[in-house]
Structures are given as structure tokens and as C-alpha cells.
Amino acid sequence: MPGVGSYTAAAVAAFAFGRRETVVDTNIRRVHARLVSGHALPAPALTAAEMRLADTLLPDDQNLSVRWNASVMELGATVCTARSPKCAECPVRSSCAWLAAGEPPPSYTPKGQSWHGTDRQVRGAVMAVLREAAHPVPREMFERAPADLGFAASGIGIPLAALHRLNSAPEQLDRALEGLLADGLAEMHDDGLRLPA
């Protein structure tokens, strides 16, 4: 069963490198649940059956598979949303098993995902720093606020200050940095971290 890291690796491989990979995020799972399975929402946790379904739906053609992943993800994010699906705007509504079944309600009440204080929030804050950085960012800059050496003018001052305001525990920051490196979303060089070239 793939975890968050393997999902991220599949997404990077598909979207950054154009590989044929089965990408299954929250939005894709919801589209598959409604369109194919006739359920209002996917199961609370990713199942082996969902992965098999996603594998069978993915086109064999490499280029088409990348467009498929992006299209289904976008459909789930903008049209087939969790709380207020825009079924009238859906381009595949005539094939939707959930609509055909009369829009049955979910079999459970979903819990909202927390954001503040999570590893995801720290990862996002680190990525914001890396997106603004013109050069590799020394790892120690993520760990503590630097003396004012003009970094604000370099473009990373604001996202770096936002990261430091999170006051994340050192082990949480380490998990975020190591996870981004392991997922291929950041690279470590002699002079610091940066986005992949």
C-alpha cells in the first residue's frame, strides 16, 4: 500500500518527468469513487482496491497517462469537489455512477484535515523558501533565523521568516527536509538545498 512518500514520488515522476505512473491523491480518489464506483466519497484510507482501479483506468500511452492524471486531479479539485460538486459543469456526468445511483450520501462523516502544526505545513513553508531562492539555501538557515545579512532583499526573507514563525520542533523540521529530499522535491548540494534542476 503506497504512503504519502510514494504518492509524491509517483506525482513527481508523472508531472515533472512525463512518466507513466499511477497518481492517486484525494481529488483523484474522489473522482474514481463517484464516476466509477458510485460512492459519494472514497474510503477514509487508501485501499488496495482503489489502487487496482486507478491502475486499470490509467491509459497505456505514456503521454496520455500524464494528461489523464493531471485532468482527473483538476476535475476533482475544481468540479467534483468534496462538499459542493458542480455536477452540471462536469464533462463526464453522463457516465457518472454516483449520479446514476441518485447521489447516495457518504457512508461516513469525513473529518477535516488539520493543517496548522502539521508536517505538511512545515514542508510547504520549506518549499516556499526554495521557490524564492535564487541560490541553494544552507540547511542551517531553515533551522534558525539568520542575522540580517540582506536575505530579505534576496527574495527568501519573507518565506524564511514565515517558516521560523511556525516554531516547529527540530525533529519535525528534519522530517520535512529529509522527506522533501527523499521525494525528489529538493536537492542537497554542498552549499545547501535547492529545487531540482
Phi, psi and omega in degrees: 000121182289146175256191181300319181298317180289326174299313182297318179298319179295319180295317178296315180299319181287307189277326181271328186242002175067029181270157176279103182225144176278109179259127182226096175252184182302316182293317179295318179301319181293317178298314179299318181299315182283307187296316187258315188268343178079017179260148180294323181219155174289170177302155180303328178234148180302131181249163176297325179297320178296320179295320178296318178299313180299320178297318182288331180281337184292124179301149180289325180294130185300308182297318180294325180295323178294315179295323178300308180304312181296319182293315181293321178298315180293321178300315179293326182283329187247332184243305184270057185284163185294313188266322185224073181297141180262069186300326180296335181265356188286127181288347181243020184300329181291342179254005188282117180294328180292315176296318181298330180275002178087024178056057179299147181289165177296153179275358179207163177263114183292145175268138176291142178282132174284158181234311185297128178085001182274163174300325179298320179296318180294317177301317179297321179293321177296316180298325178297321177296312183295326179296327182273344186284129176277341182225164176305143182257120178303139184303323182296338177292332177288330187279329180209152180294131179282162170297154182290097180246024179090013181293332179301323180287339183280353179103342182261356184302314183291309179294330178292319177296322179296320177298315182293329179294340178293338181050044182289150177295148181306321181291329177290318177297318177300316179299317181297312181295314181294323178295318179295321177294314181296325181277357179078015179270350176214157178233143176261128176238173182304325183261008175136191181266150175207168175292153178301143181290000000 
